[in-house]
């Protein structure tokens, strides 16, 4: 009977793990990402499509990268490792924009 009580306690905690794995953007970096991304994307698509694509990329970064990794990607003084940059580009490439 104790095993059932233990499971009843542990199950909600296990379900919350994926939620805690998501990182919040460090202060100010999401706005900087959106500004830089929109400026770059607007050169090849209209502003609405650029915003949609950049929002998708920001959401993917938030879901699949830690706050520390996001900070490394956005640090203007120190470029991210090649592995981290390639991983970010691979993940963001899932955001398809219709021209």
FILODO-384420 format. One line per field, with one value per residue: x, y, z of N, C-alpha, C, CB in turn. Coordinates in pm, whole numbers. Glycine has a CB too. Layout:
<rs>
n.xx	c(X;...)
n.yy	c(Y;...)
n.zz	c(Z;...)
ca.xx	c(X;...)
ca.yy	c(Y;...)
ca.zz	c(Z;...)
c.xx	c(X;...)
c.yy	c(Y;...)
c.zz	c(Z;...)
cb.xx	c(X;...)
cb.yy	c(Y;...)
cb.zz	c(Z;...)
</rs>
This chain:
<rs>
n.xx	c(81;202;363;186;110;353;392;175;261;501;437;309;531;714;581;608;873;944;847;1008;1244;1245;1387;1389;1419;1713;1714;1622;1742;1570;1424;1635;1715;1481;1474;1720;1690;1453;1533;1728;1580;1386;1505;1470;1207;864;766;576;602;867;852;692;858;1082;968;899;1158;1258;1088;1162;1430;1387;1255;1432;1688;1912;1909;2169;2291;2152;2238;2509;2484;2391;2584;2768;3040;3180;3197;2971;3037;3127;2978;2750;2643;2586;2398;2193;2127;2036;1810;1652;1607;1384;1174;979;927;675;709)
n.yy	c(-120;123;174;259;507;638;641;801;1042;1084;1081;1332;1501;1394;1450;1721;1769;1811;2072;2222;2204;2382;2685;3020;3323;3512;3834;4093;3977;3838;4039;4167;3958;3932;4183;4189;3957;4011;4234;4117;3914;4062;4151;3962;3870;3982;4211;4096;3821;3793;3853;3639;3419;3479;3481;3212;3100;3212;3091;2822;2830;2895;2667;2454;2512;2601;2876;2964;2869;3019;3273;3247;3219;3471;3651;3928;3968;3730;3468;3190;2837;2630;2396;2457;2673;2551;2363;2534;2663;2442;2366;2599;2608;2463;2633;2730;2965;3093;3218)
n.zz	c(0;65;-152;-346;-241;-252;-529;-600;-500;-640;-914;-1005;-975;-1156;-1393;-1403;-1465;-1748;-1775;-1607;-1740;-1944;-2043;-1934;-2115;-2069;-1907;-2129;-2355;-2528;-2655;-2788;-2958;-3116;-3239;-3384;-3542;-3685;-3834;-3999;-4129;-4260;-4487;-4679;-4672;-4617;-4348;-4171;-4217;-4142;-3869;-3781;-3837;-3676;-3422;-3402;-3403;-3163;-2979;-3011;-2926;-2660;-2569;-2618;-2534;-2268;-2032;-1999;-2234;-2424;-2352;-2421;-2698;-2766;-2685;-2765;-2744;-2716;-2927;-2974;-2916;-3192;-3208;-3049;-3193;-3441;-3358;-3272;-3515;-3660;-3512;-3528;-3797;-3843;-3854;-4095;-4350;-4548;-4866)
ca.xx	c(0;289;411;83;120;476;366;84;340;607;385;300;666;771;514;653;1011;960;821;1122;1357;1240;1459;1338;1522;1776;1653;1660;1797;1467;1397;1749;1706;1371;1513;1824;1635;1357;1609;1792;1479;1311;1575;1428;1061;797;779;490;665;989;812;647;976;1165;895;917;1295;1269;1018;1244;1544;1339;1216;1536;1818;1912;1934;2313;2320;2096;2331;2629;2449;2363;2693;2837;3185;3238;3114;2941;3113;3076;2876;2629;2590;2527;2277;2091;2083;1959;1679;1574;1573;1251;1078;968;852;618;736)
ca.yy	c(0;241;198;338;644;693;668;916;1161;1100;1100;1474;1559;1348;1521;1861;1779;1880;2215;2286;2198;2496;2800;3153;3408;3608;3967;4177;3907;3801;4160;4186;3855;3965;4301;4148;3858;4079;4317;4030;3843;4158;4172;3863;3849;4101;4227;4001;3689;3799;3844;3502;3333;3511;3434;3067;3075;3245;2986;2700;2852;2891;2530;2352;2558;2658;3021;2983;2851;3135;3384;3225;3246;3612;3733;3991;3973;3597;3384;3058;2727;2586;2294;2523;2752;2459;2307;2639;2679;2323;2372;2713;2585;2403;2742;2755;3084;3088;3341)
ca.zz	c(0;69;-286;-415;-190;-308;-670;-607;-473;-740;-1049;-1045;-985;-1282;-1502;-1403;-1511;-1876;-1760;-1545;-1832;-2033;-1989;-1966;-2176;-1978;-1925;-2242;-2471;-2626;-2734;-2878;-3060;-3207;-3318;-3480;-3634;-3773;-3927;-4098;-4206;-4342;-4613;-4779;-4666;-4562;-4203;-4100;-4227;-4061;-3728;-3757;-3837;-3560;-3304;-3402;-3360;-3021;-2904;-3015;-2837;-2522;-2534;-2636;-2486;-2133;-2027;-2019;-2377;-2493;-2326;-2503;-2837;-2786;-2635;-2879;-2721;-2724;-3014;-2917;-2973;-3322;-3183;-3002;-3303;-3539;-3298;-3276;-3654;-3698;-3446;-3580;-3938;-3847;-3877;-4239;-4386;-4682;-4941)
c.xx	c(86;341;313;90;246;458;276;158;440;554;371;437;732;709;560;795;1025;935;940;1244;1359;1307;1385;1452;1584;1721;1711;1706;1692;1434;1510;1745;1598;1408;1615;1770;1540;1429;1673;1688;1401;1380;1531;1278;997;801;696;550;793;956;768;765;1061;1098;908;1057;1316;1204;1100;1365;1502;1307;1333;1674;1805;1935;2082;2350;2268;2189;2457;2601;2437;2476;2770;2990;3254;3149;3088;3030;3048;2962;2744;2564;2523;2399;2162;2038;1998;1819;1592;1533;1438;1142;1078;881;803;644;621)
c.yy	c(127;275;282;484;714;728;790;1047;1189;1131;1247;1541;1519;1420;1666;1876;1847;2030;2286;2287;2318;2616;2928;3232;3495;3748;4043;4104;3867;3921;4186;4084;3891;4083;4262;4053;3925;4165;4232;3964;3937;4189;4075;3833;3974;4099;4127;3861;3684;3783;3702;3407;3356;3467;3283;3032;3102;3139;2857;2715;2839;2747;2433;2390;2614;2808;3050;2968;2969;3255;3370;3257;3396;3705;3795;3989;3838;3510;3249;2951;2687;2486;2358;2603;2663;2397;2408;2657;2561;2330;2483;2690;2515;2508;2776;2878;3071;3222;3375)
c.zz	c(0;-69;-366;-370;-246;-455;-686;-582;-586;-880;-1088;-1058;-1117;-1400;-1511;-1455;-1647;-1866;-1700;-1637;-1926;-1966;-2025;-2028;-2068;-2008;-2044;-2366;-2574;-2714;-2833;-2991;-3163;-3296;-3425;-3585;-3734;-3877;-4036;-4188;-4300;-4474;-4721;-4778;-4607;-4410;-4124;-4102;-4143;-3913;-3693;-3747;-3713;-3430;-3291;-3352;-3212;-2934;-2899;-2922;-2691;-2477;-2531;-2585;-2345;-2142;-2050;-2167;-2459;-2474;-2409;-2649;-2865;-2741;-2752;-2865;-2737;-2811;-2948;-2980;-3106;-3303;-3140;-3115;-3408;-3486;-3303;-3418;-3700;-3639;-3505;-3724;-3953;-3873;-4026;-4262;-4528;-4751;-5032)
cb.xx	c(-93;405;437;-58;123;592;303;-30;414;691;251;217;754;752;363;643;1073;866;698;1156;1352;1095;1603;1282;1462;1932;1672;1768;1870;1339;1379;1882;1675;1243;1573;1941;1561;1259;1718;1877;1382;1291;1724;1503;1025;651;739;350;697;1064;698;552;1060;1194;746;894;1391;1206;881;1291;1608;1215;1114;1546;1876;2021;1889;2393;2258;1953;2367;2678;2319;2238;2788;2790;3213;3256;3180;2793;3119;3188;2924;2661;2701;2627;2303;2148;2204;2031;1697;1655;1683;1223;1113;910;937;465;864)
cb.yy	c(-1;217;66;280;645;594;545;900;1146;976;1031;1550;1513;1197;1516;1919;1643;1821;2237;2218;2069;2529;2804;3226;3496;3605;4049;4267;3785;3749;4282;4175;3717;3997;4410;4083;3747;4165;4397;3923;3772;4287;4161;3735;3723;4109;4368;3998;3656;3931;3944;3456;3357;3662;3474;3009;3159;3382;2958;2671;2990;2978;2481;2318;2665;2591;3079;2882;2719;3167;3389;3080;3177;3648;3650;4135;4026;3534;3364;3023;2605;2523;2195;2615;2835;2349;2264;2771;2695;2194;2393;2842;2501;2330;2869;2630;3212;3057;3327)
cb.zz	c(121;165;-357;-388;-35;-291;-738;-505;-342;-744;-1063;-943;-867;-1297;-1483;-1264;-1518;-1978;-1673;-1414;-1912;-2072;-2042;-1838;-2290;-1991;-1799;-2200;-2426;-2553;-2642;-2799;-2996;-3128;-3226;-3406;-3555;-3692;-3853;-4028;-4113;-4264;-4592;-4756;-4581;-4612;-4164;-4163;-4375;-4085;-3698;-3869;-3963;-3555;-3311;-3544;-3441;-2994;-2966;-3160;-2862;-2507;-2631;-2779;-2582;-2045;-1892;-1934;-2429;-2442;-2176;-2489;-2874;-2712;-2545;-2893;-2583;-2583;-3151;-2937;-2875;-3407;-3075;-2883;-3368;-3575;-3151;-3223;-3747;-3650;-3295;-3569;-4005;-3717;-3791;-4313;-4370;-4677;-5023)
</rs>
